[in-house]
């Protein structure tokens, strides 16, 4: 087995981790031929490299009537190989506009991440035919360069954990031949034969036909996908340079900067900017709407484009990605500290600011009082809070989150900005938000 091309391929694929003293690996074990072969290879590799730590995890989605049988099979294989085994039970709650496959995949990644030992690299069993199927599915959907690059060998989860696919250049037939040659048993998922699913149709009808008609089709397609990934990586480097020149310290996107770019370059940098905040990209129609409003709107226009995870807003020549916030409630200030709904803490301090409240004055913190009037220190006359916010260039969506201190019904401090001229005191108090 150690002399086989698959064993040598996996060993070579993991050399990068070994060079960086990474010897902890978790096999995502489904019981299928690909993950079972990968487990046997890692088990044998541990005999060659004793410092290697290998464990396996089965994620039970409960979507098949055989799921518990498969879990027992995986546990038995691990017992036979003396590999530590864990199983996770997950529940998939169907969601609108999201495929069951996508939901199961995300649940699987979360479960694998949660059960894997700290610092362990998760090894996934996807192979070359899976890669080609993914490419064809995305081709069908009209995907661009990044989508057609299909699956990357290395994926980083939101937690920072690394997932790696060491079999991505190996065909399914080679893996099955390996299993037959070394008498490795595995299970067969009955759902994989249901051609109502697009991936199964491609697997059963399309890819075998192409492989039969065109010699070396699978490896040639794999090479094309790798070239697409390389081109995307190169584009990402240039995009990163554009993005650095176009955003400020608050990660807001400069409209004046992006207007110096070509149309295709603007589209690219806006997508890159959005990816800083969300993994759900807007449709092409929404993206063009964002760009058109950003560039062509009047300077004082209140731009707002609603996306699934937030809003695109424009202020002072910059685009901002605004996420929903917890509504803030008005409250009485009876102590020196108050925990606000959104987790910030309002703290009373001693120093230049306001006179202390009189015995008959109730102190409260309020929000969203734009029509109330105040004369700030060193400002000419009284005006509405809306006027002073605009004067201070406070973005409209931030104004409702600024704590406002009242003595009875009179506004005396706009926290973080100014205090009332009428209530100022060189040796008084003031409120700050942390």
C-alpha positions in Angstrom: 0.0 0.0 0.0 2.9 2.4 0.8 4.2 2.0 -2.7 0.8 3.0 -4.3 0.5 6.3 -6.2 -2.4 7.4 -3.9 -0.4 6.9 -0.7 2.6 8.7 -2.2 0.3 11.5 -3.4 -1.3 12.1 0.0 2.1 12.0 1.7 3.5 14.6 -0.7 0.4 16.7 -0.4 0.8 16.9 3.4 4.6 17.8 3.2 3.8 21.5 3.6 2.1 20.8 6.9 5.0 18.6 8.1 7.5 21.3 7.3 5.6 23.6 9.6 5.4 21.1 12.4 1.8 20.4 11.8 1.1 16.7 12.7 -2.5 16.8 13.9 -5.2 15.7 11.4 -8.9 15.0 11.6 -10.4 12.9 8.8 -14.0 13.9 7.9 -15.3 10.3 7.7 -18.6 9.6 5.9 -18.1 5.9 5.2 -17.9 6.5 1.5 -15.0 5.1 -0.5 -13.1 8.4 -0.7 -13.0 9.2 3.0 -12.5 5.6 4.0 -9.5 5.3 1.7 -8.2 8.6 3.1 -8.5 7.2 6.6 -6.6 4.0 5.7 -3.8 6.1 4.1 -3.5 8.4 7.1 -3.5 5.3 9.4 -0.6 3.8 7.4 1.2 7.2 7.2 1.1 7.3 11.0 3.1 4.1 11.1 5.8 5.8 8.9 5.6 9.1 10.9 5.0 8.2 14.6 4.5 11.9 15.6 1.4 12.0 13.4 -1.9 12.3 15.4 -5.0 11.1 13.4 -8.6 11.0 14.5 -11.9 10.8 12.6 -15.4 12.4 12.9 -18.7 11.3 11.4 -21.4 13.9 11.0 -24.9 12.4 11.2 -27.3 14.6 9.4 -30.2 12.2 9.9 -31.2 12.8 6.3 -31.0 9.1 5.4 -32.7 6.1 7.0 -29.3 4.5 7.0 -27.5 7.3 8.8 -27.1 5.5 12.1 -25.9 2.3 10.2 -23.3 4.4 8.5 -22.2 5.9 11.8 -21.7 2.4 13.3 -19.8 1.4 10.2 -17.4 4.3 10.6 -17.0 3.6 14.3 -16.1 0.0 13.6 -13.6 1.0 10.9 -11.9 3.3 13.4 -11.9 0.7 16.1 -10.3 -1.8 13.7 -7.6 0.8 12.9 -7.2 2.0 16.4 -8.1 5.6 15.3 -9.9 7.8 17.9 -13.5 8.4 16.7 -16.2 10.9 17.3 -19.7 11.4 16.0 -21.9 14.6 15.8 -25.6 14.6 15.4 -26.9 17.7 13.5 -30.4 18.9 12.7 -31.1 20.5 9.3 -34.0 22.9 9.4 -35.1 23.7 5.8 -34.7 27.4 4.8 -36.2 29.3 1.9 -33.8 30.0 -1.0 -31.1 27.7 0.4 -30.6 24.2 -0.9 -30.7 21.2 1.5 -27.2 20.3 0.2 -25.8 23.7 1.1 -27.4 23.7 4.6 -26.1 20.2 5.3 -22.7 21.2 4.1 -22.6 24.2 6.5 -23.9 22.2 9.4 -21.2 19.6 8.7 -18.4 22.1 8.7 -19.6 23.6 12.0 -19.8 20.1 13.6 -16.4 19.1 12.3 -14.9 22.4 13.6 -16.5 22.0 17.0 -15.4 18.4 17.6 -11.9 18.5 16.1 -9.0 18.9 18.5 -7.5 22.4 18.8 -5.1 23.0 16.0 -6.0 19.9 14.0 -6.3 20.2 10.2 -9.5 18.7 8.9 -9.0 16.4 5.9 -11.8 16.2 3.4 -12.2 13.4 0.9 -13.3 15.2 -2.2 -11.6 14.0 -5.4 -11.1 15.1 -9.0 -14.5 13.9 -10.2 -16.2 15.9 -7.4 -14.2 18.9 -8.6 -15.3 18.5 -12.2 -18.9 18.1 -11.1 -18.7 21.3 -9.1 -17.2 23.1 -12.2 -20.0 21.9 -14.4 -22.7 22.9 -11.9 -21.3 26.4 -11.6 -20.9 26.6 -15.4 -24.6 25.8 -15.7 -25.4 28.7 -13.3 -23.3 31.2 -15.2 -20.6 31.6 -12.6 -17.6 33.9 -13.2 -13.9 33.2 -12.8 -14.0 32.6 -9.1 -16.9 30.2 -9.2 -15.5 28.2 -12.1 -12.4 27.7 -10.0 -14.6 25.2 -8.1 -13.1 23.8 -4.8 -9.8 25.0 -3.4 -7.5 22.5 -1.9 -7.2 24.6 1.2 -10.2 26.3 2.9 -10.1 28.3 6.1 -13.3 28.2 8.2 -14.5 31.4 10.0 -12.9 30.1 13.2 -9.5 30.1 11.5 -9.4 26.3 11.3 -7.9 24.8 8.1 -9.6 22.3 5.9 -7.6 20.5 3.3 -8.4 18.2 0.3 -5.4 15.9 -0.4 -7.3 13.8 -2.9 -8.5 16.6 -5.2 -6.2 15.6 -8.1 -7.1 11.8 -7.8 -10.0 10.4 -9.9 -12.8 8.4 -8.4 -11.9 5.4 -10.5 -8.3 5.4 -9.0 -9.7 5.6 -5.5 -12.1 2.8 -6.1 -9.3 0.7 -7.6 -7.2 1.3 -4.5 -10.1 0.2 -2.3 -10.6 -3.0 -4.4 -6.8 -3.8 -4.5 -6.4 -3.6 -0.7 -9.8 -5.0 0.2 -11.1 -1.8 1.9 -14.8 -2.0 2.6 -17.0 1.1 2.5 -20.6 2.1 2.3 -22.6 3.3 -0.7 -24.9 6.3 -0.2 -28.2 5.3 -1.9 -29.0 9.0 -2.6 -26.0 9.2 -4.9 -27.9 7.2 -7.6 -30.9 9.5 -7.7 -30.5 11.4 -11.0 -33.1 14.0 -10.0 -30.2 15.7 -8.3 -28.0 17.6 -10.8 -24.8 16.4 -9.3 -25.8 12.8 -9.5 -26.9 13.3 -13.1 -23.5 14.7 -14.0 -21.8 11.9 -12.1 -23.8 9.1 -13.8 -24.4 10.4 -17.3 -22.3 13.4 -18.3 -18.7 13.0 -16.9 -18.4 9.3 -17.8 -19.5 10.1 -21.4 -17.0 12.9 -21.7 -14.2 10.7 -20.2 -15.1 8.0 -22.7 -15.2 10.3 -25.7 -12.1 12.4 -24.8 -9.0 10.6 -23.6 -7.6 12.2 -20.4 -10.6 14.4 -20.1 -10.7 14.3 -16.2 -7.1 15.3 -15.7 -7.3 17.9 -18.5 -10.4 19.4 -16.9 -8.6 19.4 -13.5 -5.7 21.2 -15.0 -8.0 23.9 -16.5 -9.6 24.4 -13.1 -6.2 24.9 -11.5 -5.4 27.5 -14.2 -8.6 29.3 -13.4 -7.7 29.3 -9.7 -4.2 30.7 -10.5 -5.7 33.4 -12.6 -8.2 34.3 -9.8 -5.3 34.4 -7.3 -3.4 36.8 -9.6 -6.5 38.9 -9.9 -7.0 38.9 -6.1 -3.5 40.4 -5.7 -4.3 43.3 -8.0 -7.7 43.7 -6.4 -6.1 43.9 -3.0 -3.9 46.8 -4.2 -7.0 48.6 -5.5 -8.9 48.0 -2.3 -6.1 49.3 -0.1 -6.1 52.6 -2.1 -9.8 52.9 -2.0 -10.8 52.4 1.7 -10.3 54.5 4.8 -9.6 53.5 8.4 -13.3 52.7 8.9 -13.3 50.4 5.8 -15.5 52.8 3.9 -15.1 52.9 0.1 -14.0 56.1 -1.5 -16.3 57.0 -4.4 -13.8 59.5 -5.9 -11.1 56.9 -5.9 -13.1 54.1 -7.6 -14.4 56.5 -10.3 -10.8 56.7 -11.6 -11.0 53.0 -12.5 -12.5 51.3 -15.6 -16.1 49.9 -15.3 -14.9 46.3 -15.0 -12.3 47.4 -12.4 -14.9 49.3 -10.4 -17.2 46.2 -10.3 -14.2 44.0 -9.2 -13.2 46.3 -6.3 -16.8 46.8 -5.1 -17.2 43.0 -4.9 -13.9 42.8 -3.0 -15.0 45.5 -0.6 -18.4 43.8 0.0 -16.6 40.5 0.8 -15.0 42.3 3.9 -18.5 42.3 5.5 -20.5 39.4 3.9 -20.1 36.1 2.1 -23.5 36.6 0.3 -22.7 38.6 -2.8 -25.4 40.7 -4.5 -26.8 39.8 -7.9 -25.3 41.5 -10.9 -28.4 43.7 -11.1 -28.0 44.8 -7.4 -24.2 45.4 -7.9 -24.9 47.7 -10.9 -27.5 49.5 -8.8 -25.0 50.1 -6.1 -22.3 51.4 -8.5 -24.8 53.6 -10.4 -26.2 55.2 -7.2 -22.7 55.6 -5.7 -21.2 57.4 -8.7 -24.2 59.3 -10.2 -26.2 60.3 -7.1 -26.1 63.9 -5.9 -23.5 64.6 -3.2 -26.1 65.1 -0.5 -28.4 62.3 -1.7 -29.4 59.7 0.9 -28.4 56.5 -0.9 -29.6 53.2 0.5 -29.4 49.7 -1.1 -30.8 46.8 1.0 -28.9 43.5 0.9 -29.6 40.3 2.7 -27.1 41.0 5.5 -27.0 44.8 5.6 -27.3 48.0 3.7 -25.1 50.1 1.5 -25.1 53.7 2.5 -23.3 56.8 1.2 -22.0 59.6 3.3 -19.4 62.3 2.7 -18.2 60.7 -0.5 -17.8 57.2 1.0 -19.8 54.0 0.8 -20.5 52.2 4.1 -21.8 48.7 4.8 -24.3 49.1 7.6 -25.5 46.0 9.6 -28.7 45.9 11.6 -28.4 47.0 15.3 -30.3 46.2 18.4 -32.9 48.9 19.1 -31.8 51.1 22.0 -34.3 52.0 24.8 -34.6 55.2 26.8 -33.6 54.6 30.5 -33.2 56.5 33.7 -29.6 57.2 34.9 -29.5 56.5 38.6 -26.0 55.0 38.9 -22.6 56.0 37.6 -22.7 53.2 35.0 -25.4 51.9 32.6 -25.1 48.9 30.3 -26.9 49.7 27.1 -28.8 47.1 25.0 -26.0 46.9 22.4 -23.3 46.0 25.0 -21.8 49.5 25.3 -21.4 51.0 28.8 -22.4 54.6 29.6 -20.1 55.9 32.4 -20.4 59.2 34.4 -17.0 61.0 34.8 -15.8 64.0 36.8 -14.4 67.0 35.0 -15.1 69.7 32.5 -18.7 69.2 31.2 -22.1 69.8 32.9 -23.2 71.1 36.2 -24.6 68.3 38.4 -28.4 67.8 38.2 -30.6 69.6 40.7 -32.6 67.5 43.2 -35.8 68.1 41.2 -34.2 67.0 37.8 -34.4 63.4 36.7 -31.5 62.3 34.6 -32.3 60.0 31.6 -30.5 58.7 28.5 -32.6 58.8 25.3 -32.1 58.1 21.6 -33.5 59.3 18.3 -34.5 62.8 19.3 -33.5 64.7 16.2 -36.1 67.4 16.6 -35.1 68.5 20.1 -33.2 71.8 20.3 -29.9 72.6 22.0 -27.2 75.3 22.0 -23.8 73.5 22.2 -20.9 75.2 23.9 -19.1 77.6 21.5 -21.8 77.4 18.9 -24.0 80.4 17.7 -27.5 80.0 18.9 -29.9 77.1 19.5 -30.9 74.6 16.8 -32.2 71.1 16.3 -30.1 68.1 17.0 -30.5 67.1 13.4 -28.8 70.4 12.4 -25.9 69.9 14.8 -25.4 66.2 13.7 -25.2 67.4 10.1 -22.8 70.2 11.1 -20.6 67.5 12.8 -20.9 65.3 9.7 -22.4 62.4 11.7 -23.7 59.7 9.3 -27.5 59.5 9.4 -27.5 55.8 10.4 -25.3 56.5 13.4 -27.3 59.3 14.8 -29.9 57.1 16.4 -27.2 55.3 18.4 -25.7 58.4 20.0 -26.7 58.6 23.7 -28.5 61.8 24.6 -28.4 63.0 28.3 -31.5 64.8 29.5 -32.3 66.7 32.7 -36.0 66.3 32.9 -37.0 67.1 29.3 -34.1 69.3 28.5 -31.2 67.9 26.4 -27.9 68.7 28.2 -25.3 66.5 26.5 -24.8 64.7 23.2 -22.4 62.0 24.3 -19.1 62.0 22.4 -19.9 65.4 20.7 -20.8 68.4 22.9 -22.6 69.7 26.0 -25.2 72.4 26.5 -24.0 76.0 26.8 -26.7 76.6 29.4 -25.5 73.7 31.6 -21.7 73.8 31.2 -19.5 73.6 34.2 -15.6 73.6 34.3 -15.7 71.4 37.3 -18.7 69.3 36.7 -19.6 65.9 35.3 -19.9 64.4 31.8 -20.9 61.0 30.3 -18.9 58.9 28.0 -19.6 55.7 26.2 -17.3 52.7 26.0 
